[in-house]
Amino acid sequence: MSRCPVRGKGRQDVRGHSQSLQPPHQMAGEDVDAAHETRGGPDDDAIGCHGALVILASVPLAIGQGRLQNDPCRRVPNLAVLIPVYNAVEDLARTLDSVDAQGCDLDIVVVDDGSIPPTLIDPARYVHPVVLLRLPVNRGVTAALNVGLRHVLSRPYTYVARQDAGDLDLGDRLSTQLAYLEAHPEVALVGGFTRHVDANGHTLFHTHYPEHWGAIRRRMRYRTAFSHPTCMMRTSVLRAVGYYDESVDLAQDYDLFRRVAERFPCANVPKVLVSRSESGPSVVRVHRRAAERDRIVVQLRYFSPYDVHCYLGLVRSAIVYLIPRRIAQGLRRRWGITR
């Protein structure tokens, strides 16, 4: 198994925002709850056991090929893959198989958002170590993501990648993005293109996103310029901009991407990296109008009266909010193909 690229040295770049964090003392395996930490930057108190992560009970931690995750002698890899899950055991299994097949060194961090029955993972099935964090009650995807981020940022990972249960990495997705970030130390976040499939795996459409920072910032005035499950970010940048904002639960990724893209260069790899399933009831699709309201809140938060794209973005969001769901889905597929 090949190794992920190691952190480079030399020129000043966004990695200079990194700060040294000592991992908090934690039991092996965690049922956790999290204090509400939304847009503020993380600090030692917010990450320690007396802040963000409160251990309610301990369960055996997952083991990958005999490597115990909390072994103090084990070298922590550069990359953690963060996967929230709620009542989706079969989808999670497919996604874990997909991530585990990636040819680089990584840890997988799964946050069970109060599933009933609780999510169980067979550690002997995977090459890479899997950490399972379990919330005692369902709190929603944004809270689950923040619990996972607190775990990641309390350890010396350099990068964190996102994945959703049910979505599959294609080819060498993670190695491709790692190589890109190593070759472009000024870039804080990198995403990619997506393939959307039905329940039988048949391709419905593809979604492309702008590749370069200028086009990404312009696109962000209208809608997101990234597919959340394709994104890989530097942990140093997350320490600078803070966690997901739980007050805009259905646009938490859009808000985080706005904060990152306003301050740091970002990019998309012009390659289809993730296959996304359209068969299940996505939270955003089910609560489409609520998601649009949250997006409008984010747009108003970053509104500039001197930028015509801010006005046009609000008009577009208002139109999408008002049109029927079926028409919105048809336009989404058309825009996905033509972007």
N, C-alpha and C positions, 0 to 999 in steps of 0.2 A: 504494500500500500504506500503510495507516494505521500510525501509530506506537503502541507500547505506552505507557501512562501513565508519566510520569517520576516520580521519587521526590519526595514531598511534603515540606514543611517545616513547622515549628511545634511542635506539642505533643510531649511526651516519649512514647516508645512503644518497642516491642521493637526498632526499628531502632537504638536507642541502644547496643545490644550490639555493633554493628559495629566492627571494627578495621581500620586501614589495612594492607593487605598489598601488598607490591611483587611483581609477577609475576616468577618465577624465569626465568633465561635458559634457553631451550629451543630445540632445533632445530625446523625446520618439519616437522611430522609426527613422530609418536613411536611407536616400539615401546617399551613401558614395562613395568616391574615395580614393585611397591610393597612397601615395608616394612609389616609388620603394625601398623596403627594402628587401634584399634578404638573404645573408648569414650572415650578421652582427647580433650580439645579440641585442635584444630589450632593449631600455632604456626608461626613462620617457618621453623624448622629442619625441621619435619615436612613442610612444603609444598615446600621448595626442592629443587634437584636432588640435594643430598647427603642428603635425607631420603626423603620419600614417593615422588617421581618419579625413577626412575633411567633415563636414556636408554640403551637398548641399541643402537639403530640409528635411522637417520632415513629417512623415506620422504616423497614429495611430499605436502604438506598439501592437503586438499580446498579448492577454490575455488568460491564461489557467485556467479554472474553477474559474474565478473571481480574480485570483492573478495577479496583474499588475506587469509586469517585472521590471519597473523602480521605484517601490515602495521602498523608502529608508528603510522601516521597514521590508521588506521581507528578510528572510535568504537566501543567495546565496548557492545553493547546491554545493557539491564537484565536480560534473561532468557536463561538457558541451559537447554536441554532435554536431559536425560541419559537415554541409551538403551543398556543393555547387550545384547549379542547373542552367541549361540553357535550356530553351524551352522544359521542361519535366514535365509538370504539373501532368499528371497521374502517372508517375513514382515516383514523389516526394510524392504524396498523399499516395501511397502504403508504401513507406519508412517511412513517418511520422507515419502512423498507426503502423508499426512494432516497431519503436523506442518508441512510446508513450505507447505501451503495456508492456514495460520492467518494472519489479517490483522494481524500485529504484528511488530515487529523482534525477532529472536532469533538465537542461535547454537544449532546442534545438536551435541551431543557424543556420539559413538558409541564404546563400549568393546567391542572385539572380544576376547572371552574365550578366545583360543587356538583359534579355529575352524579346521577342516581341510576344504578349503583356506581360507586366510585370507580374511576378508570384504573385498570390494572395493566402492568407492562411486564412481559417475560424478559428479563435481562439477558438470558442465555441466547436469545434470538439475534442479538445485535453485536456487531463488531465494536461500535463506538459506545462509550458510557452514556447512559441515559439518566438524567436527574428528573424525578417526578415530584413536583410541588403540588400539594393538594389544598384547595380552599374548602373550608367546612360547609360553606353555602355558596350558591350561585350569585356572583356579584357583577357579571357582565364581562365582555371581552377586554374592555379598556383596563379595568381593575386587575384582571388576570395578567395582561401584558405588563402592567407596572410591577406586579409581584415578581414576574420573571425577570424584568430589567433590574430590579434591586438585587436579585441573586447574581445576575451576570456582572453588574457593575461593582459588586463586592469582591470580585475575583479578577485576576490579572489577564482577562481576555483583551485582545486588541480589536476584534471585530464581533459584531452580532448580526446574524441573518434572521430574517423572518420567514415563517412558513405557516400555512393554515392546514388544519386537518382536512384531508381529502384532496389536497393539491399535490402534484408530483413534480419533482425536479427532473429536467430533461438534460441528457448528456452530462457534461461536466460543469453544470451550472455554478456550483460553489467555487471550484478551482478557477473558473473563468473570471468570476468577480474578485476573488482574492488576488489573482494576477493583475487585474486592472487596477485595484487599489494600491498594490505594491508599486506598479509602474507609474501611477499618478498620485503622489503623496499629498497633493493639494486638494484632492477630491474627498469629500466627507461621506457621501452616500452614493451608491450605485444601484440601479435597478436594471430591468430588462423587459423584453417583450413577452407576451403571454399567448398561449393557445387555449381556447375555451371549447370544452367537449360536453357531449350529452352523457346520459347514464351508461351508454354502450361504448363510450370512448371515441365516438365519431366527432370529428372536428366541426364545430359550428361557425367559428370565426376566430380571427387573430386580432390582438390589440397591440398597436405600436405606440411608442411614446417618444417625445423629443429627446435627442441624444445629448445636446450641449446645454451648458448652464444658462446662457441667455434665453434660449428658447424655452427651457424649463421654467425659468422665473416668469416669463410672459404667460406661459400656459397655466401656471399656478394661480393667476388672477381669475381664471375661468373655472378650472377644475383641477383635479390632481394630475400631476405629471409623472406619477409612478404607480405601478401595481404593487400594493403593500407586500404580498407574499414573495415578491421577487427582490426585495430590498436587502442590501447589506450595508451596515453603517459602522463607522469607527466609534468605539466606546468613548474615546476622548471627546468626540463631538456631542454625544449624548450627555456626558457630564457637564458640558458647557451650556446646552440648551434646555435640559431637564427632561422629565418624563412625559408620557402621554397625558393629555388634559381630559380628565374624567367628566368635565362639565359639558363637553361636546362628544358624547359617547359614540355617536354614529358618524362622526367625522374626525375621530382622534388621529388617524393617520394623516389626513389632509392638514390638520393644524400642526402636527409635528414636522411634516415636510415643509410647510411654509416657514417655520422657525429656522429649520436647517438651511433651506435654500436662500433665505434672505441674508444669511451670514457667511455661508461656505459654498464653494463650488460643488456641483452635483452632476451626475451623468447617468445615462442609460446605455447599456450595452446593446448594440443593434442586432440582437439575436433572441430567438424564442427560448427562454430559459425555464419556464414553468408551465405546466398544464393545469388549468383550473376547471373544476367541475361546475357545470351549470344546472345539475339535476336536483340538488338539494335546495331547501328554503333558506337562502342567505338572509342574515339579519337585515342587511341594508336593502335587499330587494323587497323583503316583507314590509319593512318600515321605511319605504322609499321617501315619503313626504317628510317624515321626521328627520331622515338623513339629509334631505335638502335644506331643511331649516337649520340644522347644525352647520351645514356648509356655509349658508348665508351668514350665520353668526361669525364664523371664522373669517369670511370675506370682509365683513364690517370691522372686525378686529384689526385687520391689516390694510384697511382702506386708505388710499391716498387721493385727495381731491385733485391732484395734479396729474394723475395717471388715467388716461381714457380707458385703459384695459380694465381698471377696477370697476368703472361704471358698466362697461359691457359685460363683465363677469357677473355682476349682480343681476342684470337683465336676463342673461342666459339662465341663471339659477332660478329666477322667478318663473320663467317659461317652463322649465323642466318640472318645477314644483306643481304647476297648474295643469299640465297636460296629463291625459289618462295613462295608466301604467303600461298598457299594451303598446301604445305609441312610443312611450319612453324606451321600452325594451327594444323595439324595432330600430329606433334611432341609435341606441347604444351599439347594436350589432353592426349597423351601417358605419358608424363612426369608427368602430373597432377595426373594420376591414380597410377603411380608406385612410386612416391616420398614417 
